[in-house]
Amino acid sequence: MVIILKITYWILYISILVILSYEIVLFILSFFAKPVSNSLSRKRKSLILIPAFRESEVLFSTINSIKKLNFPADLFDAVLINDECDEKVISKLKEEIKILDVNLSSHSKIESLKKAIDLTKGYDFIVILDADNLVHPDFLFEINNSISDKTKVIQGLRLPKNLNSTFEKIDAMTDFVYNQIDRIIPSRLGLTGTISGSGFAIRTDLFQELIPIINTKGGFDKILQSELLLRNIPVEVCSTAIVFDEKTMTAKSYSKQRTRWLYYHFYNSFKYGLKLFFTGIINRNLNQIHLGLISIRPPINLIYFISFILIITGFWICSFCSITIFLALVLFSIIILQILIKHKIFSFNLILSLPLIFINQQKSLFNLRKAKNDSLKTEHFDSKSVDEILQNSEVTEEK
């Protein structure tokens, strides 16, 4: 038993130290990276797809933001994929946008997208949005200007559209952190980014090839990015293409959302993580190695939990290991703190609420099985307009 515990300790120690060190090195290197300037590219025609399951008034704000896009009307179309949405809302929206009615048993986003494949012919890129997303007026303009002849997938930046309650801020906090460490920093260094689930554009031929082979009820973004990198197709990032995303307002919604996220995080880790990592080593492909490490990396709060366990138990097994993990964790925490301060979300009240994150994360771990056969829909309530958000936001800092 003692031998097994020591072996487990060393495996966890090496894994966490590698993950923390890797994130620290990328953060430091990003300060020396030279910005890449894209020349103005030719305009490409895009189709915006909006899967919506049992949504109501929030759709009005979403569609209105699309109507306000600063982009030639003949170079984009939008389709709302209606899966049991409010009939009164849909009847009003039919005058403003094309509606694709679907009857699905799983009610998953990926099944909705599969139903829209026949509509994608004749377009250069397919843009995926969530039903609660509000697009910045310059979203398509920024995406288009960032697309080169080599671009096959490009992810915009999702920012919160509501930051009122504690759980909205906690939800937004994780978005800000992952935006920075998984998208902005890697893209500065020429590495692949990750897909957020919405606010991204994918070349039509790739959409038609890959969407049909994804059969999970959730987490299609993680599966999609893994399939892309197995084909050596990196995800580019355009941090000036902004999409506003609704943050969860209650503990129940937050726990439900985390349950779905955690299940498909671990699903992707086991199915693709190590495969990508070792494929990258064999192929000497930095993008595959990078996404492999990102895929097998535990969620940040679990990194902290495991690190604390390693620091404590290390005093009986290897005191040097305790010191190295502690120092790496401090440096990593400085990075997280810098990100939160930059986005003005760090506060004393947020520190006091950190136990809420841990408690709800544990609840999510116990409910992981629900995510396999349940769409675990998150309710959407915020009906702000994009104009209201722009008046009270600082998105120009991202630009």
C-alpha positions, -999 to +999 in steps of 0.1 A: +000+000+000+028+024+009+045+017-025+013+024-043+008+057-025+044+068-033+040+059-070+007+079-071+024+108-054+053+109-079+029+106-109+008+135-096+038+155-086+055+153-120+021+159-138+012+190-118+048+204-119+049+200-157+015+216-162+023+246-139+057+251-153+044+250-189+018+277-182+044+299-165+069+295-194+042+304-220+032+334-200+068+347-198+075+340-235+043+359-245+059+392-234+086+387-260+063+377-288+060+401-317+024+409-328+014+395-362-002+420-385-027+407-410-031+425-443-067+433-453-081+401-467-108+396-493-143+394-479-157+359-475-193+350-473-204+335-440-235+317-426-243+323-389-259+294-372-277+298-339-289+266-323-317+274-297-334+249-274-365+261-255-355+297-256-379+327-254-374+365-252-336+363-250-337+355-288-349+390-296-317+406-283-295+380-300-311+386-334-311+424-330-273+423-324-269+403-356-290+429-375-266+456-363-234+440-376-212+464-395-207+441-425-221+440-460-255+423-459-249+404-491-218+387-475-236+370-445-268+352-437-282+339-404-303+309-395-320+303-361-323+265-355-355+262-335-357+233-311-389+237-291-385+275-286-414+297-275-439+297-305-449+334-300-413+345-301-405+323-332-436+336-350-423+372-346-387+363-355-398+347-388-402+382-402-365+390-394-345+358-398-346+325-415-359+298-391-350+261-393-375+240-373-361+208-359-375+180-339-347+164-318-348+137-292-314+147-276-319+185-279-281+189-282-263+217-300-244+192-322-276+175-334-291+209-343-259+218-363-262+185-381-297+194-393-283+226-408-256+210-429-276+212-461-280+249-457-242+256-457-235+251-494-223+283-511-206+298-480-169+302-472-172+300-434-198+289-409-201+310-377-215+293-346-233+314-319-252+304-288-288+315-284-279+340-256-249+355-274-247+391-284-223+399-312-202+431-312-211+452-343-176+447-356-175+409-350-177+398-386-155+426-398-128+416-373-131+379-381-129+385-418-099+407-415-081+381-394-087+353-420-058+345-442-056+319-470-043+294-444-071+300-419-095+271-414-108+278-379-108+311-360-121+318-325-133+351-313-133+363-277-163+357-254-168+383-228-195+385-201-227+405-208-238+404-171-217+409-140-241+415-112-244+385-088-215+366-072-220+336-094-220+357-125-186+371-115-173+336-106-185+323-140-169+353-158-137+349-138-131+314-152-138+328-187-112+356-184-086+332-172-091+305-199-094+332-226-059+344-216-041+311-209-057+289-236-063+314-264-046+348-263-012+337-249-008+306-271-019+326-302+008+352-296+033+324-296+020+309-328+003+280-311-032+267-315-060+282-294-090+264-281-127+267-292-151+283-268-183+266-281-196+297-298-182+329-314-160+310-338-159+305-376-150+273-394-144+267-430-175+252-446-158+221-459-144+213-425-178+219-409-194+195-434-167+169-427-164+170-389-198+179-375-214+146-386-188+125-368-193+142-334-219+121-315-217+134-279-246+153-264-224+181-251-188+193-252-188+194-290-163+222-290-137+201-272-142+171-295-141+194-325-108+210-315-092+176-308-104+162-342-090+194-359-055+190-343-054+153-351-056+165-387-029+192-379-054+220-382-048+247-356-074+270-341-065+307-347-077+333-323-090+368-330-092+387-297-108+417-313-138+398-325-161+401-295-191+380-285-210+387-253-221+356-234-246+353-206-231+343-172-250+320-148-269+339-121-276+313-094-258+285-076-281+259-092-273+271-127-236+274-120-235+238-106-254+225-136-231+243-161-200+230-143-213+194-143-217+195-181-183+212-185-164+188-162-179+157-177-169+166-213-135+179-201-127+145-186-143+127-216-120+146-240-090+141-217-093+103-217-103+100-254-080+126-270-055+141-245-027+115-244-033+106-280-027+142-291+003+145-268+021+114-280+011+120-317+026+154-314+059+139-300+060+114-328+053+140-354+074+167-337+043+189-339+041+216-312+004+223-317-005+187-311+017+185-280+003+218-267-034+208-271-026+174-256-012+191-225-042+215-224-066+185-227-051+164-199-047+195-176-072+193-147-095+222-142-078+251-123-095+246-090-085+209-091-050+219-098-050+239-066-066+211-046-041+185-059-012+209-053-022+215-017-024+178-011+011+173-027+026+201-006+012+186+026+021+150+019+054+160+005+068+167+039+066+130+046+078+118+011+099+146-004+103+180+012+120+194-019+089+184-039+067+204-015+089+235-020+089+232-058+052+227-061+046+256-037+068+280-057+052+269-090+018+274-075+027+309-063+040+319-097+009+305-114-013+324-089+004+356-098-005+350-134-042+344-124-042+374-102-027+396-130-055+384-154-083+392-129-069+426-120-066+435-157-103+427-162-112+446-129-130+415-116-107+409-086-122+420-053-122+411-016-158+399-019-147+375-047-120+361-024-146+355+003-167+336-023-140+312-033-153+285-010-185+286-030-165+277-061-150+247-044-183+235-029-202+238-062-173+221-081-176+191-057-213+190-063-206+190-100-182+161-096-208+140-078-233+147-106-211+139-136-232+109-147-262+132-153-242+150-181-240+118-202-277+115-209-290+149-201-285+181-221-283+200-188-297+231-204-287+264-187-316+289-184-311+323-201-327+354-187-306+384-195-322+404-223-298+434-225-292+449-259-257+450-274-259+489-272-265+487-234-235+464-229-212+486-251-221+517-230-210+500-198-181+478-210-144+483-218-141+460-248-119+486-265-091+475-242-092+441-260-089+459-293 
